[in-house]
Amino acid sequence: MENLIGYRQRTRGFMMDSLPLAGGFETNPELREKVDDQGHLRPFRGDTVVFQADDILKRRAEDLQKILYENCGDMLAEPLKPDNFHMTLHDLSSNGTGDAFEQKMEQNRQEAAKILNLVRMESSESIHVNTVGVFNMVSTSVVLGLEPADESACTRLMELYERLQMVVPLNYPLTLHITLGYYRPGCYTSEQRQRLGGTFVRINREMGQKFCLIEKNLRYERFEDMNHYISL
């Protein structure tokens, strides 16, 4: 499993330097699965396991979201509801339809429920994380990047992630983040990229705050679009 040094080496580069150095940029083509060209969220169904953010972390994320939209709202889709702010621990299934997809999600729910029930029975301390920076996540969204506050927090998060790999194995490692907003699909000019980058710089002057992830707030959730999550 990845330790804290390895996590930092893997993530610090793209968390602190996530935009092109020159020129404009184009959003990821896959973004159109979630957002239409007018910035409205499209139906996008699936399931996931998340840490629901507590009120303190939600307020911090909401403050950052407001700054982001005040400065760069022309580049962004309709705002995400702060009540839905969460940190994804493990993606499961997404963007499916039909009976087979419903059956797959139900299987995911049952298998994840067994794991989460065991987690809740364990006597573990709260998991502390630190804010690292707001950054461009693969040209689909703007997110608040997080990292474990210490080695024990890193070990616990990686253990939880590996347990959920037994439900749906993913081919990418855990990157802790809270999504603040999705882009509106399209191409953005050099001026817009500079404005976005300048907003990141201003926001990221106040990072390194410590927050708490509480294991009893781990939830299996289904979503209908990126603004509608249901805990089951």
N, CA and C of each residue as an Amber inpcrd file, in Angstrom:
protein
   696
   0.8440000  -1.2020000   0.0000000   0.0000000   0.0000000   0.0000000
   0.8760000   1.2480000   0.0000000   0.3500000   2.3140000  -0.5650000
   1.0790000   3.5700000  -0.6660000   1.2310000   4.2130000   0.7080000
   2.4500000   4.6590000   1.0340000   2.6510000   5.3970000   2.2770000
   2.5340000   6.8940000   2.0170000   2.6980000   7.6940000   3.0750000
   2.4720000   9.1350000   2.9440000   3.4850000   9.7860000   2.0090000
   4.7390000   9.3690000   2.0990000   5.7480000   9.9350000   1.1960000
   5.3960000   9.6180000  -0.2500000   4.9980000   8.3770000  -0.5030000
   4.6180000   7.9940000  -1.8580000   3.4060000   8.7580000  -2.3530000
   2.4250000   8.9630000  -1.4580000   1.2270000   9.7220000  -1.8390000
   1.6090000  11.1430000  -2.2370000   2.4590000  11.7780000  -1.4280000
   2.8670000  13.1530000  -1.7430000   3.6400000  13.2160000  -3.0450000
   4.5440000  12.2750000  -3.2490000   5.3250000  12.2800000  -4.4820000
   4.4300000  12.1150000  -5.7090000   3.3900000  11.3240000  -5.5770000
   2.4830000  11.0860000  -6.7100000   1.5560000  12.2630000  -6.9710000
   1.0810000  12.9450000  -5.9200000  -0.0060000  13.9090000  -6.0870000
   0.4150000  15.3720000  -6.0370000   1.4870000  15.6950000  -5.3320000
   1.8140000  17.1080000  -5.1450000   2.0550000  17.8370000  -6.4720000
   2.6770000  17.1580000  -7.4310000   2.9600000  17.8040000  -8.7080000
   1.7090000  18.3020000  -9.3970000   0.7130000  17.4140000  -9.5910000
  -0.4760000  17.8530000 -10.3250000  -1.4170000  18.6750000  -9.4570000
  -1.3490000  18.5530000  -8.1250000  -2.1860000  19.4070000  -7.2860000
  -1.7030000  20.8540000  -7.3030000  -0.4040000  21.0580000  -7.4600000
   0.1500000  22.4070000  -7.4080000   0.3960000  23.0110000  -8.7880000
   0.3260000  22.2140000  -9.8350000   0.6310000  22.7160000 -11.1800000
  -0.2340000  21.9540000 -12.1680000  -1.5090000  22.3550000 -12.2660000
  -2.4880000  21.5290000 -12.9780000  -2.9690000  22.1260000 -14.2900000
  -2.5260000  23.3130000 -14.6350000  -2.9810000  23.9700000 -15.8630000
  -1.8260000  24.1130000 -16.8550000  -2.1330000  24.2130000 -18.1520000
  -1.0650000  24.4480000 -19.1280000  -0.2970000  25.7330000 -18.7970000
   0.9780000  25.7460000 -19.1380000   1.8060000  26.9250000 -18.8490000
   1.5220000  28.0710000 -19.8040000   0.9930000  27.7720000 -20.9830000
   0.7200000  28.8050000 -21.9770000  -0.4850000  28.3970000 -22.8030000
  -1.1020000  29.4160000 -23.4280000  -2.2330000  29.1590000 -24.2970000
  -3.4910000  28.8090000 -23.5220000  -4.5090000  28.3940000 -24.2570000
  -5.7600000  28.0120000 -23.6380000  -5.7810000  26.5240000 -23.3360000
  -6.9740000  26.0280000 -23.0700000  -7.1140000  24.5910000 -22.8940000
  -8.5420000  24.1720000 -23.2200000  -8.6950000  22.9020000 -23.5290000
  -9.9950000  22.3380000 -23.8750000 -10.3970000  21.3390000 -22.8020000
 -11.6750000  21.3230000 -22.4730000 -12.1380000  20.3830000 -21.4590000
 -12.0920000  18.9540000 -21.9920000 -12.0560000  18.0320000 -21.0650000
 -12.0070000  16.6120000 -21.3930000 -13.2840000  16.2110000 -22.1490000
 -13.1630000  15.4880000 -23.2770000 -14.3730000  15.0750000 -24.0070000
 -15.3710000  14.2970000 -23.1500000 -14.8810000  13.5530000 -22.1550000
 -15.7690000  12.7720000 -21.2960000 -16.6590000  13.6520000 -20.4190000
 -16.3050000  14.9310000 -20.2650000 -17.1210000  15.8270000 -19.4470000
 -18.5460000  15.9270000 -19.9780000 -18.7340000  15.8050000 -21.2890000
 -20.0730000  15.9430000 -21.8710000 -21.0220000  14.8300000 -21.4390000
 -20.5020000  13.7700000 -20.8360000 -21.3770000  12.7580000 -20.2590000
 -22.0900000  13.2900000 -19.0220000 -21.4880000  14.2860000 -18.3570000
 -22.0420000  14.8190000 -17.1170000 -22.6530000  16.2100000 -17.2690000
 -22.1660000  16.9920000 -18.2380000 -22.5680000  18.3940000 -18.3710000
 -22.8330000  18.6980000 -19.8310000 -23.9440000  19.4010000 -20.1170000
 -24.2110000  19.7830000 -21.5060000 -23.5200000  21.1020000 -21.8330000
 -23.6210000  21.5320000 -23.0900000 -22.8820000  22.7100000 -23.5370000
 -23.3620000  24.0010000 -22.8910000 -24.5560000  24.0010000 -22.3130000
 -25.0740000  25.1750000 -21.6110000 -24.6990000  25.1700000 -20.1270000
 -24.0150000  24.1280000 -19.6820000 -23.6020000  24.0550000 -18.2920000
 -24.5880000  23.3800000 -17.3640000 -25.6290000  22.7640000 -17.9250000
 -26.5900000  22.0250000 -17.0990000 -26.0780000  20.6070000 -16.8680000
 -26.3240000  20.1040000 -15.6930000 -25.8930000  18.7450000 -15.3740000
 -26.7950000  17.7280000 -16.0570000 -26.1930000  16.8040000 -16.7460000
 -26.9360000  15.7590000 -17.4370000 -27.2580000  14.6080000 -16.4700000
 -28.2910000  13.8210000 -16.7860000 -28.4810000  12.5700000 -16.0430000
 -27.2220000  11.7130000 -16.1670000 -26.7770000  11.1940000 -15.0410000
 -25.5390000  10.4140000 -15.0070000 -25.6220000   9.5150000 -13.7820000
 -26.0050000   8.2680000 -13.9750000 -26.3500000   7.3810000 -12.8640000
 -25.1770000   6.4950000 -12.4700000 -25.1290000   6.1740000 -11.1920000
 -24.0990000   5.2670000 -10.7330000 -24.0900000   5.1550000  -9.2260000
 -23.0090000   4.5640000  -8.6920000 -22.8880000   4.4110000  -7.2480000
 -21.4400000   4.5540000  -6.8120000 -21.2470000   4.8060000  -5.5230000
 -19.9320000   5.1630000  -5.0040000 -19.9250000   4.9770000  -3.4930000
 -18.7510000   5.0150000  -2.8980000 -18.6130000   5.0360000  -1.4430000
 -17.8730000   6.3130000  -1.0770000 -18.4500000   7.1030000  -0.1840000
 -17.9080000   8.4250000   0.1220000 -17.8500000   8.6630000   1.6220000
 -16.9500000   9.5710000   2.0120000 -17.0160000  10.1990000   3.3140000
 -17.8850000  11.4440000   3.1690000 -19.0230000  11.4940000   3.8240000
 -19.8050000  12.7240000   3.8400000 -19.0380000  13.7630000   4.6410000
 -18.9040000  14.9590000   4.1070000 -18.1720000  16.0210000   4.7910000
 -18.9630000  16.5220000   5.9930000 -18.2590000  16.8010000   7.0870000
 -18.9470000  17.3940000   8.2320000 -19.1750000  18.8780000   7.9710000
 -19.8750000  19.5600000   8.8860000 -20.2610000  20.9520000   8.6510000
 -19.0490000  21.8690000   8.5040000 -17.9840000  21.6000000   9.2370000
 -16.7980000  22.4590000   9.1700000 -16.1480000  22.3610000   7.7960000
 -15.9790000  21.1420000   7.3070000 -15.3670000  20.9570000   5.9950000
 -16.2900000  21.4630000   4.8900000 -17.5830000  21.2790000   5.0400000
 -18.5240000  21.7990000   4.0400000 -18.4220000  23.3140000   3.9270000
 -18.3390000  23.9960000   5.0760000 -18.2490000  25.4590000   5.0440000
 -16.9780000  25.9170000   4.3460000 -15.8820000  25.2320000   4.6050000
 -14.6280000  25.5940000   3.9480000 -14.7400000  25.3830000   2.4400000
 -15.2760000  24.2490000   2.0320000 -15.4310000  23.9770000   0.6070000
 -16.3830000  24.9810000  -0.0450000 -17.4510000  25.3570000   0.6740000
 -18.4020000  26.3230000   0.1240000 -17.7550000  27.6890000  -0.0460000
 -16.9190000  28.0880000   0.8990000 -16.2060000  29.3630000   0.7710000
 -15.3120000  29.3620000  -0.4700000 -14.6070000  28.2800000  -0.6980000
 -13.7400000  28.1870000  -1.8690000 -14.5600000  28.1620000  -3.1520000
 -15.6980000  27.4750000  -3.1230000 -16.5700000  27.4290000  -4.2940000
 -17.0520000  28.8310000  -4.6710000 -17.4170000  29.6410000  -3.6810000
 -17.8850000  31.0000000  -3.9510000 -16.8010000  31.8340000  -4.6250000
 -15.5740000  31.7470000  -4.1300000 -14.4700000  32.4850000  -4.7520000
 -14.2670000  32.0280000  -6.1880000 -14.3090000  30.7360000  -6.3910000
 -14.1180000  30.1720000  -7.7220000 -15.1730000  30.6800000  -8.6990000
 -16.4400000  30.6750000  -8.2910000 -17.5150000  31.1000000  -9.1860000
 -17.5320000  32.6100000  -9.3740000 -17.1500000  33.3680000  -8.3750000
 -17.0720000  34.8240000  -8.5260000 -16.0450000  35.2200000  -9.5730000
 -14.9520000  34.4740000  -9.6500000 -13.8610000  34.8250000 -10.5540000
 -13.9190000  34.1210000 -11.9000000 -14.4920000  32.9250000 -11.9450000
 -14.4190000  32.1050000 -13.1500000 -15.7470000  31.4460000 -13.4860000
 -16.8410000  32.0360000 -13.0700000 -18.1490000  31.4310000 -13.2820000
 -18.4930000  31.1930000 -14.7340000 -17.9110000  31.9910000 -15.6510000
 -18.2070000  31.8200000 -17.0680000 -17.6530000  30.5130000 -17.6210000
 -16.7430000  29.8880000 -16.8980000 -16.1280000  28.6470000 -17.3550000
 -16.7790000  27.4110000 -16.7410000 -17.6940000  27.6200000 -15.8090000
 -18.1520000  26.5240000 -14.9650000 -19.6120000  26.1580000 -15.1900000
 -19.9380000  24.9120000 -14.9160000 -21.3130000  24.4260000 -14.9890000
 -22.1140000  24.9480000 -13.8100000 -23.3980000  24.6380000 -13.7800000
 -24.2320000  25.0430000 -12.6560000 -23.5940000  24.5630000 -11.3530000
 -23.6740000  25.3520000 -10.2910000 -22.9530000  25.0100000  -9.0580000
 -23.4420000  23.7020000  -8.4300000 -22.5130000  23.0070000  -7.8260000
 -22.8550000  21.8450000  -7.0190000 -23.4260000  22.3160000  -5.6840000
 -24.3710000  21.5670000  -5.1490000 -24.9900000  21.9290000  -3.8810000
 -24.0220000  21.6130000  -2.7340000 -23.7270000  22.6160000  -1.8900000
 -22.7930000  22.3670000  -0.7820000 -23.2110000  21.2270000   0.1360000
 -24.5080000  20.9800000   0.2740000 -24.9540000  19.8750000   1.1310000
 -24.4470000  18.5280000   0.6250000 -24.1070000  18.4700000  -0.6670000
 -23.6360000  17.2070000  -1.2490000 -22.1210000  17.0600000  -1.2340000
 -21.3900000  18.0600000  -0.7120000 -19.9360000  17.9560000  -0.7150000
 -19.4910000  16.6920000   0.0180000 -18.5760000  15.9610000  -0.5850000
 -18.1030000  14.7140000  -0.0140000 -16.7130000  14.4090000  -0.5440000
 -16.0420000  13.5010000   0.1160000 -14.7690000  12.9980000  -0.3790000
 -14.9650000  11.5530000  -0.8150000 -14.7980000  11.2990000  -2.0860000
 -14.9750000   9.9430000  -2.6060000 -13.8520000   9.0480000  -2.1060000
 -14.2230000   7.9330000  -1.4900000 -13.2370000   6.9300000  -1.1070000
 -13.0200000   5.9350000  -2.2410000 -14.1030000   5.5350000  -2.9210000
 -13.9610000   4.5260000  -3.9710000 -15.1200000   4.6270000  -4.9500000
 -14.8070000   4.8380000  -6.2190000 -15.8210000   4.7840000  -7.2720000
 -16.2540000   3.3380000  -7.4790000 -17.5070000   3.1570000  -7.8770000
 -18.0160000   1.8130000  -8.1640000 -18.4570000   1.7480000  -9.6290000
 -19.7280000   2.0590000  -9.9110000 -20.2250000   2.0010000 -11.2900000
 -20.7510000   3.3620000 -11.6950000 -20.7700000   3.6290000 -13.0060000
 -21.2710000   4.9350000 -13.4450000 -21.7910000   4.8810000 -14.8720000
 -22.7330000   5.7970000 -15.1300000 -23.2560000   6.0710000 -16.4690000
 -23.8210000   4.8200000 -17.1400000 -24.6610000   4.1040000 -16.3920000
 -25.2800000   2.9130000 -16.9530000 -26.7940000   3.0290000 -16.9770000
 -27.4230000   2.1090000 -17.6860000 -28.8770000   2.0610000 -17.7740000
 -29.3170000   0.6040000 -17.8210000 -30.5960000   0.3910000 -17.6280000
 -31.1670000  -0.9280000 -17.8230000 -31.1060000  -1.8260000 -16.6110000
 -31.7360000  -2.9900000 -16.7400000 -31.8480000  -3.9270000 -15.6310000
 -30.4940000  -4.4790000 -15.1960000 -29.6190000  -4.7530000 -16.1530000
 -28.3140000  -5.3160000 -15.8020000 -27.5150000  -4.3440000 -14.9470000
 -27.6170000  -3.0520000 -15.2760000 -26.9080000  -2.0410000 -14.4870000
 -27.5090000  -1.9370000 -13.0870000 -28.8390000  -2.0090000 -12.9910000
 -29.4870000  -1.9860000 -11.6670000 -29.0400000  -3.1770000 -10.8350000
 -28.9340000  -4.3240000 -11.4470000 -28.4990000  -5.5140000 -10.7270000
 -27.0540000  -5.3770000 -10.2640000 -26.2140000  -4.7740000 -11.1060000
 -24.8250000  -4.5610000 -10.7280000 -24.7400000  -3.6140000  -9.5380000
 -25.5090000  -2.5400000  -9.5480000 -25.4710000  -1.6130000  -8.4200000
 -25.9830000  -2.2770000  -7.1480000 -27.0040000  -3.1100000  -7.2570000
 -27.5040000  -3.8000000  -6.0710000 -26.4510000  -4.7580000  -5.5150000
 -25.7460000  -5.4220000  -6.3830000 -24.6490000  -6.2850000  -5.9350000
 -23.5710000  -5.4510000  -5.2490000 -23.2380000  -4.3080000  -5.8430000
 -22.2620000  -3.4040000  -5.2170000 -22.7260000  -2.9890000  -3.8250000
 -24.0080000  -2.6360000  -3.7200000 -24.5480000  -2.1760000  -2.4370000
 -24.4030000  -3.2510000  -1.3670000 -24.7560000  -4.4630000  -1.7170000
 -24.6940000  -5.5390000  -0.7400000 -23.2600000  -5.8210000  -0.3060000
 -22.3510000  -5.8540000  -1.2550000 -20.9600000  -6.1510000  -0.9240000
 -20.3250000  -4.9930000  -0.1430000 -20.6290000  -3.7480000  -0.5480000
 -20.0910000  -2.6000000   0.1750000 -20.6660000  -2.5210000   1.5770000
 -21.9500000  -2.8670000   1.7410000 -22.5810000  -2.8210000   3.0660000
 -21.8810000  -3.7510000   4.0480000 -21.4720000  -4.9320000   3.5950000
 -20.7620000  -5.8570000   4.4710000 -19.4490000  -5.2410000   4.9560000
 -18.7380000  -4.6030000   4.0410000 -17.4590000  -3.9840000   4.3980000
 -17.6760000  -2.8090000   5.3450000 -18.6530000  -1.9550000   5.0400000
 -18.8840000  -0.7740000   5.8730000 -19.3910000  -1.1560000   7.2550000
 -20.1750000  -2.2150000   7.3510000 -20.6200000  -2.6770000   8.6690000
 -19.4440000  -3.1210000   9.5200000 -18.4870000  -3.8170000   8.9100000
 -17.2890000  -4.2180000   9.6410000 -16.4590000  -3.0080000  10.0490000
 -16.3460000  -2.0300000   9.1580000 -15.5800000  -0.8200000   9.4720000
 -16.1790000  -0.1120000  10.6820000 -17.5090000  -0.0360000  10.7340000
 -18.1540000   0.6720000  11.8420000 -17.9740000  -0.0710000  13.1690000
 -17.7370000  -1.3700000  13.1210000 -17.5350000  -2.1510000  14.3320000
 -16.1110000  -2.0230000  14.8690000 -15.2030000  -1.5610000  14.0400000
 -13.8110000  -1.4420000  14.4530000 -13.6090000  -0.1760000  15.2780000
 -12.7560000  -0.2680000  16.2730000 -12.4900000   0.9000000  17.1240000
 -11.3120000   1.6670000  16.5470000 -11.5870000   2.5380000  15.6140000
 -10.5340000   3.3200000  14.9730000 -10.7240000   4.7970000  15.2980000
  -9.6270000   5.5260000  15.2940000  -9.6890000   6.9570000  15.5500000
 -10.1450000   7.6890000  14.2870000 -10.5370000   8.9410000  14.4790000
 -10.8990000   9.7500000  13.3220000  -9.6760000   9.9320000  12.4240000
  -9.9390000  10.0910000  11.1450000  -8.8680000  10.2190000  10.1560000
  -8.6790000  11.7020000   9.8330000  -7.4860000  12.2120000  10.0640000
  -7.2220000  13.6200000   9.7970000  -6.5660000  13.7990000   8.4300000
  -7.0250000  14.8200000   7.7230000  -6.4660000  15.1670000   6.4130000
  -6.1610000  16.6590000   6.3830000  -5.2260000  17.0340000   5.5310000
  -4.8710000  18.4390000   5.3370000  -5.2370000  18.8860000   3.9340000
  -5.6390000  20.1480000   3.8100000  -5.8750000  20.7130000   2.4890000
  -4.5320000  21.0000000   1.8220000  -4.4470000  20.7210000   0.5250000
  -3.2090000  20.9330000  -0.2330000  -3.3720000  22.0610000  -1.2300000
  -4.4420000  22.0250000  -2.0260000  -4.6240000  23.0640000  -3.0260000
  -5.8200000  22.7980000  -3.9120000  -6.3760000  23.8670000  -4.4650000
  -7.4420000  23.7560000  -5.4550000  -6.7830000  23.6000000  -6.8160000
  -7.2490000  22.6320000  -7.6060000  -6.5740000  22.3660000  -8.8770000
  -7.5390000  21.8460000  -9.9230000  -7.0440000  21.8220000 -11.1540000
  -7.7620000  21.3310000 -12.3180000  -7.6300000  19.8160000 -12.3720000
  -8.7600000  19.1010000 -12.2260000  -8.7570000  17.6440000 -12.2430000
  -9.0500000  17.1500000 -13.6530000  -8.0080000  16.7520000 -14.3640000
  -8.0540000  16.1890000 -15.7200000  -9.0260000  16.9390000 -16.6370000
  -9.0860000  18.2510000 -16.4890000  -9.8920000  19.1300000 -17.3480000
 -11.3690000  18.7610000 -17.3770000 -11.8570000  18.1900000 -16.2660000
 -13.2930000  17.9630000 -16.1170000 -13.8810000  18.8050000 -14.9930000
 -13.0900000  19.0950000 -13.9670000 -13.6220000  19.7610000 -12.7820000
 -12.5150000  20.4860000 -12.0400000 -12.9440000  21.3240000 -11.1070000
 -12.0280000  21.9830000 -10.1750000 -12.2850000  21.3840000  -8.8050000
 -11.2290000  20.9320000  -8.1490000 -11.3830000  20.1960000  -6.9030000
 -10.4510000  20.7570000  -5.8390000 -10.7980000  20.4800000  -4.5880000
  -9.9340000  20.7560000  -3.4560000  -9.1550000  19.4890000  -3.1310000
  -7.8430000  19.5190000  -3.3320000  -7.0080000  18.3620000  -3.0670000
  -6.6590000  18.2420000  -1.5970000  -6.6510000  17.0150000  -1.1270000
  -6.3550000  16.7160000   0.2730000  -5.2510000  15.6710000   0.3490000
  -4.6090000  15.5950000   1.5130000  -3.6660000  14.5140000   1.7690000
  -3.7860000  14.0750000   3.2200000  -3.4410000  12.8240000   3.5220000
  -3.4720000  12.3770000   4.9150000  -2.5660000  13.2490000   5.7770000
  -3.0080000  13.5270000   6.9960000  -2.2420000  14.4110000   7.8700000
  -1.0210000  13.7210000   8.4540000  -1.0390000  12.3950000   8.5300000
   0.0900000  11.6540000   9.0900000   0.0780000  10.2370000   8.5360000
   1.0880000   9.4740000   8.9210000   1.2410000   8.1320000   8.3650000
   0.0940000   7.2110000   8.7590000  -0.4000000   7.3400000   9.9990000
  -1.4920000   6.4630000  10.4220000  -2.7580000   6.7500000   9.6360000
  -3.0280000   8.0260000   9.3410000  -4.1900000   8.3720000   8.5250000
  -4.0470000   7.8140000   7.1160000  -2.8350000   7.8970000   6.5740000
  -2.5950000   7.3610000   5.2260000  -2.8250000   5.8490000   5.2060000
  -2.2860000   5.1630000   6.2060000  -2.4460000   3.7080000   6.2660000
  -3.9150000   3.3200000   6.3290000  -4.6660000   4.0230000   7.1650000
  -6.0880000   3.6840000   7.3160000  -6.8560000   3.9290000   6.0210000
  -6.6360000   5.0510000   5.3740000  -7.3400000   5.3480000   4.1300000
  -7.0070000   4.3260000   3.0460000  -5.7390000   3.9560000   2.9510000
  -5.3510000   2.9780000   1.9430000  -5.9350000   1.5980000   2.2550000
  -6.0180000   1.2560000   3.5460000  -6.6590000  -0.0030000   3.9200000
  -8.1190000  -0.0230000   3.4920000  -8.8340000   1.0670000   3.7590000
 -10.2440000   1.1350000   3.3890000 -10.4170000   1.0580000   1.8700000
  -9.5570000   1.7650000   1.1450000  -9.6200000   1.7270000  -0.3150000
  -9.4050000   0.3010000  -0.8300000  -8.4100000  -0.3980000  -0.2630000
  -8.1040000  -1.7520000  -0.7250000  -9.2540000  -2.7130000  -0.4340000
  -9.9560000  -2.5160000   0.6710000 -11.0950000  -3.3770000   0.9620000
 -12.1600000  -3.2200000  -0.1230000 -12.3830000  -1.9920000  -0.5540000
 -13.4130000  -1.7510000  -1.5680000 -12.9600000  -2.1560000  -2.9600000
 -11.6730000  -2.3640000  -3.1420000 -11.1930000  -2.9240000  -4.3990000
 -11.7650000  -4.3200000  -4.6170000 -12.1830000  -4.9770000  -3.5360000
 -12.7880000  -6.3050000  -3.6440000 -14.1940000  -6.2340000  -4.2300000
 -14.8150000  -5.0500000  -4.1700000 -16.1530000  -4.8650000  -4.7400000
 -16.0420000  -4.5380000  -6.2230000 -15.3100000  -3.4850000  -6.5220000
 -15.0410000  -3.0940000  -7.9160000 -13.5640000  -2.7140000  -8.0010000
 -12.7280000  -3.5260000  -8.6180000 -11.3060000  -3.1790000  -8.7270000
 -11.0870000  -2.0290000  -9.7080000 -10.3950000  -1.0070000  -9.2490000
 -10.0720000   0.1410000 -10.0800000  -8.6080000   0.0810000 -10.4930000
  -8.2970000   0.6820000 -11.6340000  -6.9170000   0.6470000 -12.1200000
  -6.1900000   1.9610000 -11.8490000  -6.6590000   2.7110000 -10.8530000
  -5.9760000   3.9480000 -10.4690000  -6.0100000   4.0740000  -8.9460000
  -5.0140000   4.7530000  -8.3730000  -4.9160000   4.8590000  -6.9170000
  -5.8330000   5.9380000  -6.3610000  -5.9180000   5.9590000  -5.0420000
  -6.7600000   6.9200000  -4.3390000  -6.1130000   8.3060000  -4.3480000
  -6.8620000   9.2920000  -4.8210000  -6.4550000  10.6950000  -4.7220000
  -7.5540000  11.4290000  -3.9710000  -7.2460000  11.9200000  -2.8010000
  -8.2450000  12.5350000  -1.9270000  -8.6250000  13.9160000  -2.4540000
  -9.9160000  14.1400000  -2.6470000 -10.3480000  15.4460000  -3.1350000
 -11.8460000  15.6370000  -2.8910000 -12.2450000  16.8890000  -2.9180000
 -13.6560000  17.2860000  -2.8870000 -13.9140000  18.1100000  -4.1360000
 -14.8750000  17.7070000  -4.9390000 -15.1900000  18.4420000  -6.1650000
 -15.9480000  19.7200000  -5.8220000 -15.4210000  20.8560000  -6.2880000
 -16.0470000  22.1620000  -6.0540000 -16.9370000  22.5770000  -7.2150000
 -16.6220000  22.1200000  -8.4150000 -17.4340000  22.4800000  -9.5700000
 -16.9130000  21.8250000 -10.8290000 -17.8250000  21.5810000 -11.7780000
 -17.4600000  21.0470000 -13.0850000 -17.3430000  22.1800000 -14.0800000
 -16.4930000  21.9940000 -15.0690000 -16.4080000  22.9660000 -16.1510000
 -17.6530000  22.9060000 -17.0330000 -17.8890000  23.9790000 -17.7410000
 -18.8050000  23.9580000 -18.8750000 -17.9950000  23.4590000 -20.0640000
 -18.4400000  22.4310000 -20.7720000 -17.6120000  21.8650000 -21.8440000
 -17.2670000  22.9040000 -22.9120000 -16.0360000  22.8420000 -23.4000000
 -15.6340000  23.7410000 -24.4600000 -14.1580000  24.0590000 -24.4160000
 -13.7780000  25.0570000 -25.1960000 -12.3950000  25.5310000 -25.2760000
 -12.2920000  26.8720000 -24.5610000 -11.2210000  27.0640000 -23.8240000
 -11.0250000  28.2870000 -23.0570000  -9.7430000  28.9830000 -23.4770000
  -9.8030000  30.3050000 -23.5090000  -8.7180000  31.1170000 -24.0500000
  -7.5610000  31.2120000 -23.0630000  -6.4720000  31.7630000 -23.5630000
  -5.3130000  32.0010000 -22.7070000  -5.6780000  32.9290000 -21.5570000
  -6.4960000  33.9550000 -21.8430000  -6.9040000  34.8950000 -20.7820000
  -7.7150000  34.1720000 -19.7120000  -8.6070000  33.3080000 -20.1310000
  -9.4090000  32.5590000 -19.1650000  -8.5470000  31.6010000 -18.3630000
  -7.5980000  30.9420000 -19.0340000  -6.6940000  30.0510000 -18.3130000
  -5.8620000  30.8230000 -17.2940000  -5.4080000  32.0090000 -17.6540000
  -4.6440000  32.8340000 -16.7200000  -5.5030000  33.2670000 -15.5340000
  -6.7560000  33.6140000 -15.8090000  -7.6510000  34.0340000 -14.7330000
  -7.9310000  32.8820000 -13.7710000  -8.1340000  31.6980000 -14.3350000
  -8.3490000  30.5230000 -13.5010000  -7.1020000  30.2110000 -12.6740000
  -5.9470000  30.2470000 -13.3260000  -4.7030000  29.9830000 -12.6140000
  -4.4400000  31.0050000 -11.5210000  -4.7520000  32.2760000 -11.8080000
  -4.5790000  33.3030000 -10.7880000  -5.5020000  33.0850000  -9.6020000
  -6.7070000  32.5900000  -9.8790000  -7.6480000  32.2790000  -8.7940000
  -7.1040000  31.1320000  -7.9410000  -6.5420000  30.1240000  -8.5880000
  -5.9270000  29.0270000  -7.8350000  -4.8220000  29.5550000  -6.9190000
  -3.9750000  30.4240000  -7.4590000  -2.8570000  30.9510000  -6.6690000
  -3.3690000  31.6900000  -5.4430000  -4.3800000  32.5310000  -5.6280000
  -4.9080000  33.2950000  -4.4920000  -5.5340000  32.3770000  -3.4490000
  -6.3340000  31.4280000  -3.9050000  -6.9750000  30.4890000  -2.9820000
  -5.9350000  29.6670000  -2.2290000  -4.8950000  29.2470000  -2.9390000
  -3.9600000  28.2830000  -2.3690000  -2.9520000  28.9080000  -1.4140000
  -3.0280000  30.2080000  -1.2170000  -2.1940000  30.8340000  -0.1910000
  -2.6310000  30.4320000   1.2140000  -3.8630000  29.9880000   1.3220000
  -4.3790000  29.5990000   2.6380000  -4.7480000  28.1150000   2.6080000
  -3.7490000  27.2890000   2.6040000  -3.9380000  25.8480000   2.6290000
  -3.2210000  25.2770000   3.8560000  -3.2760000  23.9570000   4.0020000
  -2.6640000  23.3110000   5.1510000  -3.5880000  23.2030000   6.3510000
  -4.8790000  23.5300000   6.1770000  -5.8260000  23.3560000   7.2780000
  -6.1010000  21.8750000   7.4900000  -6.2900000  21.5010000   8.7410000
  -6.5670000  20.1060000   9.0890000  -8.0600000  19.9020000   9.3030000
  -8.5830000  18.8360000   8.7090000  -9.9820000  18.4660000   8.8730000
 -10.0730000  16.9950000   9.2350000 -11.2470000  16.6050000   9.6890000
 -11.4500000  15.2620000  10.2020000 -12.4420000  14.5010000   9.3270000
 -12.0630000  13.2990000   8.9080000 -12.9760000  12.3820000   8.2340000
 -13.4200000  11.3470000   9.2700000 -14.7090000  11.2080000   9.4290000
 -15.2570000  10.3380000  10.4630000 -15.7860000   9.0690000   9.8100000
 -15.3190000   7.9230000  10.2800000 -15.6700000   6.6780000   9.6110000
 -17.1590000   6.3590000   9.6840000 -17.8430000   6.8410000  10.7070000
 -19.2880000   6.6200000  10.7570000 -20.0090000   7.4090000   9.6690000
 -19.3120000   8.3630000   9.0510000 -19.8800000   9.1180000   7.9370000
 -19.5630000   8.4940000   6.5790000 -18.9780000   7.2930000   6.5720000
 -18.7940000   6.5690000   5.3160000 -20.1460000   6.0680000   4.8260000
 -20.4450000   6.2900000   3.5740000 -21.7410000   5.9200000   3.0210000
 -21.5970000   5.2880000   1.6410000 -22.4250000   4.2780000   1.3970000
 -22.6760000   3.8370000   0.0270000 -23.7620000   4.7450000  -0.5190000
 -23.5180000   5.3580000  -1.6810000 -24.4880000   6.2870000  -2.2590000
 -24.6980000   5.9880000  -3.7340000 -25.9230000   6.2850000  -4.1840000
 -26.2240000   6.2880000  -5.6150000 -26.4590000   7.7320000  -6.0510000
 -26.1750000   7.9890000  -7.3100000 -26.3870000   9.3360000  -7.8360000
 -27.1550000   9.2670000  -9.1490000 -27.9690000  10.3150000  -9.3480000
 -28.7250000  10.4590000 -10.5940000 -28.0670000  11.4720000 -11.5260000
 -27.4220000  12.4470000 -10.9620000 -26.5240000  13.3600000 -11.6420000
 -25.5750000  13.8720000 -10.5640000 -24.6980000  14.7960000 -10.9070000
 -23.6700000  15.2030000  -9.9550000 -24.1990000  16.1180000  -8.8460000
 -25.5000000  16.4060000  -8.8590000 -26.1130000  17.1940000  -7.7940000
 -27.1430000  16.4030000  -6.9880000 -27.3150000  15.1320000  -7.2890000
 -28.3500000  14.3440000  -6.6150000 -27.7750000  12.9880000  -6.1880000
 -27.4980000  12.9050000  -4.8830000 -26.9680000  11.6830000  -4.2620000
 -27.9600000  11.1580000  -3.2450000 -28.0520000   9.8480000  -3.1650000
 -28.9720000   9.1900000  -2.2070000 -28.1740000   8.1570000  -1.4230000
 -28.1630000   8.2720000  -0.0920000 -27.5090000   7.2890000   0.7570000
 -28.4440000   6.0870000   0.9650000 -27.8880000   4.8850000   0.8040000
 -28.6710000   3.6530000   0.9690000 -28.0190000   2.7680000   2.0380000
